[in-house]
Amino acid sequence: MKTLVRFALLLAALTVLHTFDGTAASTAPVPVPDTVTMVDLGATACIPCKMMAPIIEELAAEYRGKAAIIFIDVWQNPDEAKKFKVSMIPTQIFFDRTGNEIYRHSGFLDKKTIVTQLAQMGVAQPVAGSGK
């Protein structure tokens, strides 16, 4: 039984790592059509990016179905850095539902500021605990 539980936990951890390993850009269009999209361009080895990783994971879960929250590792996907004209990481770019860039920020961005920006773009704030 312990082995089964350990395997399930390992599988869950690998799923989370795969979701945020920077490969999202290769499987889905960014920005996501007809959806408010926030893209965090960084790298899994950059210190401010590591600080943002749990925030991005939390927001992706909380805003599922309301907005797309996407992380792209530009060290693993250098063409994405060029595509989005990123010169510093992390960089966050917010796109409206029609794909127009609305706001761009370079450096660490806290959860409250991200939530505020999404609200200004018309995305309803999730109810506390709804994404868990």
VENSUL-V673435 format. One record per backbone hydrogen bond with DSSP energy under -0.5 kcal/mol. NH is the residue of the N-H (numbers start at 0). CO is the residue of the C=O. E is the energy in kcal/mol with one decimal. If there is no record, write none. Layout:
{{NH CO E} {NH CO E}}
This chain:
{{4 0 -2.3} {5 1 -2.7} {6 2 -2.6} {7 3 -2.3} {8 4 -2.5} {9 5 -2.6} {10 6 -2.7} {11 7 -2.3} {12 8 -2.5} {13 9 -2.6} {14 10 -2.0} {15 11 -2.1} {16 12 -2.5} {17 13 -2.5} {18 14 -2.1} {19 15 -1.5} {20 17 -1.1} {25 22 -1.3} {26 22 -0.7} {26 23 -1.0} {27 23 -1.6} {33 96 -1.2} {34 31 -1.5} {36 94 -2.0} {37 67 -3.1} {38 92 -3.0} {39 37 -0.5} {39 69 -3.3} {40 38 -0.7} {40 90 -3.4} {41 39 -0.6} {41 71 -2.4} {45 42 -1.2} {49 45 -2.5} {50 46 -2.0} {51 47 -1.5} {52 48 -1.5} {53 49 -0.6} {55 51 -2.6} {56 52 -2.5} {57 53 -2.2} {58 54 -2.8} {59 55 -2.6} {60 56 -1.7} {61 57 -2.7} {62 58 -2.8} {63 60 -0.9} {65 62 -3.1} {66 62 -2.5} {67 35 -2.8} {68 66 -0.6} {69 37 -2.8} {69 67 -0.6} {71 39 -2.5} {73 41 -3.1} {73 71 -0.9} {74 41 -0.6} {76 72 -1.6} {79 76 -1.5} {80 76 -0.9} {81 77 -1.6} {82 78 -2.6} {83 79 -2.3} {84 81 -1.1} {85 80 -2.8} {86 84 -0.5} {89 40 -0.7} {90 40 -2.3} {91 104 -3.0} {92 38 -2.5} {93 102 -2.9} {94 36 -3.2} {95 99 -2.5} {98 95 -2.0} {101 93 -3.2} {102 93 -1.3} {104 91 -2.4} {106 89 -3.8} {113 109 -1.8} {114 110 -2.9} {115 111 -2.3} {116 112 -2.3} {117 113 -2.6} {118 114 -2.3} {119 115 -2.3} {120 116 -1.1} {121 118 -1.9} {122 117 -2.5} {123 121 -0.6} {129 126 -2.6} {131 128 -1.2}}
